[in-house]
């Protein structure tokens, strides 16, 4: 039985109600609870959380799923705060032991001190930017993908604690082009992604 830990990083703030990421969380709840092959735990960063309990969720999970919007080319501040606090609380408590280096040769093996070997993670992000901003010559992101660009540090962070990446999913042009018909199409795409990774 696979143990799934979902983190909703869709911070409610200013003009952002976090609706789309909440929708993804609801799809997770339906998908993983209707099938007896999974156990599910959830954290919503908009709600109070206990650091020790959050560390325990990482230790418990086989797969961690992160959902968050991109704000100013980074994760929302509340999700960054969550990660800073939880990962620090997990130091030498099962998440990572050190940065991986040894004093006799400190120039090598940085990032090899993680303890979550065998665990995987998946990330979804939502954007106002269209997909073409990443793919067309001369456009804003200079033909650099989300995973190789904006999320490079995020992926290194998860590798630091020894988790392995599953294929990501990025939802583009959600804010300006987020009508009901389009959101329904994106929901179907996400469920197809889940079926491909976890069922097929």
C-alpha positions in Angstrom: 0.0 0.0 0.0 1.5 3.3 -1.1 1.6 6.1 1.4 0.9 9.5 -0.2 1.6 12.9 1.5 0.1 15.9 -0.2 1.2 19.5 0.6 -1.2 22.2 -0.6 1.1 25.3 -1.0 -1.6 27.4 -2.5 -1.3 30.3 -0.1 -4.4 32.5 0.3 -3.1 36.0 0.0 -4.1 39.4 -1.5 -5.9 38.7 -4.8 -5.0 35.0 -4.8 -7.6 32.7 -3.1 -5.7 29.5 -3.8 -8.6 28.0 -5.6 -6.8 26.1 -8.3 -4.4 24.4 -5.9 -7.3 23.5 -3.6 -8.9 21.9 -6.6 -5.9 19.8 -7.2 -5.9 18.8 -3.6 -9.6 17.7 -3.8 -8.7 15.6 -6.9 -6.0 13.9 -4.9 -8.4 13.2 -2.1 -10.8 11.6 -4.5 -8.2 9.7 -6.5 -6.2 8.3 -3.7 -9.0 7.5 -1.2 -11.2 5.6 -3.8 -8.5 3.1 -4.3 -7.5 0.9 -1.4 -3.9 0.7 -2.7 -3.2 4.1 -1.1 -3.1 5.8 2.3 -3.3 9.6 2.2 -2.2 12.4 4.6 -2.5 16.1 3.8 -1.1 19.4 4.9 -2.6 22.7 3.9 -0.1 25.5 4.7 -3.0 27.9 5.3 -3.8 25.9 8.4 -1.8 25.6 11.7 0.7 22.7 11.7 3.0 21.0 14.2 6.6 20.7 13.1 7.2 17.2 14.6 4.0 15.9 13.0 5.1 17.3 9.6 8.5 15.6 9.9 6.7 12.4 10.7 4.6 12.8 7.5 7.8 12.9 5.4 9.2 9.9 7.2 5.9 8.0 6.8 5.3 8.8 3.1 6.4 6.8 0.1 5.6 9.8 -2.2 5.3 13.5 -1.4 3.2 15.6 -3.7 3.7 19.4 -3.7 1.1 21.8 -5.2 1.8 25.5 -5.4 1.5 28.5 -7.6 4.5 30.4 -8.7 4.7 33.9 -7.2 7.3 36.3 -8.5 9.3 33.3 -9.9 9.4 31.4 -6.7 7.2 29.4 -4.3 4.8 31.4 -2.0 6.4 32.7 1.2 4.3 30.6 3.4 5.4 27.4 1.7 9.0 28.5 1.9 8.5 29.1 5.6 7.0 25.7 6.0 9.9 24.0 4.3 12.5 26.0 6.2 10.9 25.1 9.5 10.1 21.4 8.7 13.4 20.6 7.1 15.3 22.2 10.0 13.2 20.2 12.4 14.0 17.1 10.5 17.8 17.5 10.8 19.2 14.3 12.4 15.6 13.2 13.0 15.2 11.1 9.9 15.2 13.6 7.0 18.9 14.3 6.6 21.9 13.8 8.7 24.3 16.4 7.3 25.3 18.1 4.1 27.1 14.9 3.2 30.7 16.1 3.3 33.4 14.7 5.5 36.0 16.9 7.2 38.9 15.0 5.7 37.8 16.0 2.1 35.2 18.8 2.3 35.3 19.6 -1.4 33.2 16.6 -2.4 29.8 14.9 -1.7 27.9 18.0 -0.8 24.2 17.2 -0.8 24.7 13.5 -0.1 23.5 13.5 3.6 19.8 12.9 3.0 18.1 10.0 4.7 14.9 9.6 2.7 16.3 7.1 0.3 13.7 5.2 -1.7 11.1 8.0 -1.3 9.8 10.0 -4.3 8.2 13.3 -4.8 6.0 15.0 -7.5 5.5 18.7 -8.0 2.8 20.7 -9.7 3.0 24.4 -10.3 0.4 26.9 -11.6 1.3 30.0 -13.6 -0.1 33.1 -15.1 2.7 32.8 -17.8 1.7 30.8 -20.9 3.6 27.7 -21.9 5.0 29.6 -24.9 6.9 31.9 -22.6 9.2 29.0 -21.9 9.4 27.5 -25.4 9.5 30.2 -28.0 12.8 32.0 -29.0 13.0 35.5 -27.7 10.3 35.0 -25.0 10.7 35.7 -21.4 12.2 32.5 -20.0 14.8 32.1 -22.8 13.7 28.6 -23.8 14.4 27.2 -20.3 11.8 24.8 -18.8 10.2 25.2 -15.5 12.1 22.3 -14.0 15.5 23.4 -15.3 14.9 27.0 -14.5 12.6 28.3 -11.8 12.4 24.9 -10.0 16.1 24.0 -10.2 16.6 24.9 -6.5 13.4 23.2 -5.5 14.5 19.9 -7.1 18.0 20.2 -5.5 16.3 20.7 -2.2 14.4 17.5 -2.5 17.5 15.6 -3.7 19.3 17.0 -0.6 17.1 14.9 1.6 17.5 12.0 -0.9 14.1 12.0 -2.5 13.8 11.1 -6.2 11.7 13.1 -8.6 8.6 11.8 -10.4 7.5 13.7 -13.6 6.3 17.2 -12.8 3.2 18.8 -14.1 2.9 22.6 -14.8 -0.3 24.4 -15.4 0.2 27.6 -17.5 -2.0 30.6 -18.2 -4.3 29.8 -15.3 -4.9 33.3 -14.1 -5.8 35.1 -17.4 -7.2 32.1 -19.1 -8.8 30.2 -16.2 -12.4 30.0 -17.3 -14.6 27.0 -16.3 -14.1 25.1 -19.5 -10.3 25.4 -19.3 -10.1 24.4 -15.6 -12.2 21.3 -16.4 -9.7 20.4 -19.1 -6.8 20.9 -16.7 -8.4 18.7 -14.1 -8.8 15.9 -16.7 -5.1 16.4 -17.6 -4.1 16.1 -14.0 -6.2 12.9 -13.4 -4.6 11.4 -16.5 -1.2 12.3 -15.0 -2.1 10.6 -11.8 -3.4 7.5 -13.5 -0.2 7.3 -15.6 2.1 7.5 -12.6 0.2 5.5 -10.0 -2.2 3.1 -11.8 -1.0 2.2 -15.3 
